[in-house]
Amino acid sequence: MAQDQCLIGATMTVRGAMQRMSDLGRKELFIIDESGCLTGALSDGDIRRWILKGEGLDVSVVALSNTSPRAVSKGYSPEAVKELMLANRIESVPVLDQDGKVLDILLWNVLFGQDIRHWRLLAGIPAVIMAGGRGTRLDPFTKILPKPLVPVGDRAVLQVIMDRLHEHGIADFHLVLNYKAGLIRSYVEDLALPYHVSFIHEKEALGTAGGLKLLSEGFPDTFILSNCDVMIDAEYADILEYHRTHGCLLTAVVCCRHFQIPYGVCELNRDGLLKQIHEKPGHDYLVNTGVYIMDRRVIDMIPPKEVGMDVLIAALIAKGHRVGAYPVSEKQWVDIGQWDEYHKALRSLGV
């Protein structure tokens, strides 16, 4: 990756910066003026807070940037840079000349030969995967194979989800099964996996939340919950930190999706006459990805019946509990729950 790709101008929009971060797989970009001098920094956290405030994505990055970014001078000490990164939880630091012009961008994984995620592993945090649904949106495929076994390349989507979580340090998985449970269990048990998997069988369908009531009494206080048809390319340690810092009982990972209406939208005046035509307008929405961080206390609030996550979340909010939202970009969310999204997912994964 060319380091100058981490440099952007003040005219770039927030939407453009999100796209650049996703393309590069980085969490910081640096803003420079026409002479190449550093004027600001923009992190994924800055964008996340901006989105949660309900602000628009088509404004300049200057509106939310840090105008006093941390940097080092030419002749820096690698150890001093490492301490700076660790102390401030940043992955990249610009190197400046005496005039403030950016000479280079120091990246943690390049400088120290490892991915920064490995110094914040999610030790002791289990993952629960709701793998009991019938997957009717993928009919007729799922009349033969259960949705968790839908192939993505040479692996089932369930295995892809668990493997990706394991890359972030998750080593304990609990699968809630119902539809075609025997097939799913046989597939998993036939694999030589580097992590532990246990199975929880629903006697009857309990919805996307009801099956959590079957978790053991001594289940850990905090865990990751995921649907079996979604993949998130995000730093789960950051999501967990957000969850704990904001004192949330439940945090939903949400995706900022842009929807383009392929028609001219007509606006009428009070007399029913045409006032204006908005040609192919676009709208931004935060949509639920189906991935959550949840505290054990939530389980005690779930009624012993079929319950969806939407109903559970509404009940938590109505009772005054803190429910967080952690935004990710469209490129960080892969959804295979319906045919058109499944084919898009295969293309995005290079399958």
Order of alpha helices (4+ residues) and beta strands (2+ residues): beta-alpha-beta-beta-alpha-beta-alpha-beta-beta-alpha-beta-beta-beta-alpha-beta-alpha-beta-alpha-beta-beta-alpha-beta-beta-beta-beta-alpha-beta-beta-alpha
